[in-house]
Amino acid sequence: VLGEPVDNLGPVRSSATFPIHRPAPAFTQLDTKLSIFETGIKVVDLLAPYRRGGKIGLLGGAGVGKTVLIMESINNIAKAHGGVSVSGGVGERTREGNDLYMEMKESKVINEENISESKVALVYGQMNEPPGARMRVGSTAPTMAEYFRDVNKQDVLLFIDNIFRFVQAGSEVSALLGRMPSAVGYQPTLGTEMGSLQERITSTKEGSITSIQAVY
C-alpha cells in the first residue's frame, strides 16, 4: 500500500503512477459485446463459463479450494494465452500469499531474471496488517488491472482473495472513525465502497478486466 515491494528485488522502477481511488469508466467507453473468457479449466469452461469483463464469485468455506482454483487459473492464462493477471490478497493468510508467490516463481509466471516477461502482479494486505492497509489493497489491485487494460490495451484477469474481508476491513475502519454502524454492524458506507470498486471492473473499447472474487 505504501509502494514498498516485499520480494527483495529492490525498488519498483516506473515513471507511471495511478491513484488507487479512481472513477469507473464512462458509459460511452464501455464495450457491450458478449464473449466467453477461456480459463483453460475444462469443467469451468464447459459447465459455468466466465463472461469477458464480468465478475465471478467463488463461495465456500475455508480449505475447500478457492485459492487453488485461482492459482490454476493464473497459470493457465499465462501459459496458454500469454495473458496478464493481477492478484489482490485482502485479509488472507500470509502463508497463502507466500505459497502463491513461490508457485508463480516455480512455474516461471513470475520471471525474476526478466521482470518484464512476468505475467502476474501480486499485491498483499494480509490479515496481520492494519485494517486501513487491508482495505486499500482492495482498491490497489483494480488500479493495477486498469493500467494493463487502459494503457497496455490488454485483457486482464483480476483476482480478489477475499472480497468479504475487504468488507470486514471497511467495517473496522468505520468503527475506528467513530461512525454509527448500519444494519447487522456493517459500516454505513458499505454500498458506496463496494459499488465504486465493482463498477471499475468492466470491459471497455481498449480492453477488459474479468474478475474472480473469493467470498468468505
Residue pairs with C-beta under 8 A, 6 or more apart in sequence:
1 125
1 132
1 133
1 136
1 137
1 140
3 12
5 11
5 12
6 124
7 101
9 112
9 115
16 147
16 151
18 143
18 146
18 147
19 143
20 136
20 139
20 140
20 143
21 139
21 196
22 143
22 146
22 200
23 200
24 196
24 199
24 200
24 202
25 200
25 202
25 204
29 204
29 205
29 206
30 202
30 203
30 204
30 205
31 53
31 203
31 204
31 205
31 208
32 203
33 203
34 51
34 52
35 51
35 52
36 45
36 49
36 50
36 51
36 52
37 49
37 50
37 51
37 52
37 53
37 54
37 155
37 157
37 208
37 210
38 45
38 81
39 45
39 50
39 73
39 76
39 77
40 73
40 76
40 77
40 80
40 81
41 69
41 72
41 73
41 76
44 50
50 56
50 210
50 212
51 210
52 155
52 203
52 208
52 210
53 201
53 202
53 203
53 208
53 209
53 210
54 210
54 211
55 198
55 201
55 210
55 211
55 213
56 210
56 211
56 212
56 213
57 163
57 213
57 214
57 215
58 66
58 69
58 70
58 212
58 213
58 214
58 215
59 215
59 216
60 66
60 214
60 215
60 216
61 216
66 161
66 162
66 214
67 92
67 96
67 100
67 161
67 214
69 212
70 87
70 100
70 159
70 161
70 212
70 214
71 100
71 103
71 104
73 85
73 157
73 159
73 212
74 85
74 87
74 104
74 109
74 119
74 120
74 157
74 159
75 103
75 104
75 107
75 109
77 83
77 84
77 85
77 119
77 157
78 84
78 85
78 107
78 109
78 119
78 120
79 107
79 109
82 119
83 119
83 154
83 155
83 156
83 157
84 119
84 120
84 121
84 148
84 152
84 154
84 156
84 157
85 119
85 120
85 121
85 156
85 157
85 158
85 159
86 120
86 121
86 122
86 123
86 141
86 142
86 144
86 145
86 148
86 156
86 157
86 158
86 159
87 100
87 120
87 121
87 122
87 123
87 141
87 158
87 159
87 161
88 123
88 124
88 125
88 137
88 138
88 140
88 141
88 142
88 158
88 159
88 160
88 161
89 96
89 97
89 100
89 122
89 123
89 124
89 125
89 126
89 137
89 161
90 125
90 134
90 137
90 138
90 141
90 160
90 161
90 162
90 163
90 165
90 166
90 169
91 125
91 126
91 127
91 129
91 134
91 162
91 165
91 166
91 168
91 169
92 124
92 126
92 127
92 161
92 162
92 165
93 126
93 127
94 126
94 127
94 128
96 161
97 122
97 124
97 126
100 122
101 110
101 122
104 110
104 120
104 122
105 112
109 118
109 119
109 120
110 118
110 119
110 120
110 122
111 117
111 118
121 144
123 137
123 140
123 141
123 144
124 137
125 133
125 134
125 135
125 136
125 137
125 138
125 169
126 134
127 134
127 165
131 168
131 169
131 170
131 172
131 173
131 176
132 169
132 173
134 165
134 166
134 168
134 169
135 166
135 169
135 170
135 173
137 166
138 160
138 163
138 166
138 169
138 197
139 197
141 158
141 159
141 160
142 158
142 197
142 200
142 201
142 209
145 156
145 158
145 201
145 209
146 200
146 209
148 154
148 156
148 207
149 155
149 156
149 204
149 206
149 207
149 208
149 209
150 204
150 206
150 207
152 207
153 206
153 207
154 207
155 207
155 208
155 210
156 207
156 208
156 209
156 210
157 210
157 211
157 212
158 201
158 209
158 210
158 211
158 212
159 211
159 212
159 213
159 214
160 166
160 211
160 212
160 213
160 214
161 213
161 214
162 213
162 214
162 215
162 216
163 213
163 214
163 215
164 214
164 215
164 216
166 194
166 197
167 186
167 190
167 193
167 194
170 187
170 189
170 190
170 193
171 181
171 185
171 186
171 187
171 190
173 187
174 181
174 187
174 188
174 189
175 181
175 187
179 187
179 188
179 189
180 188
181 187
181 188
182 188
182 190
187 193
200 209
201 209
201 210
201 211
202 208
202 209
203 209
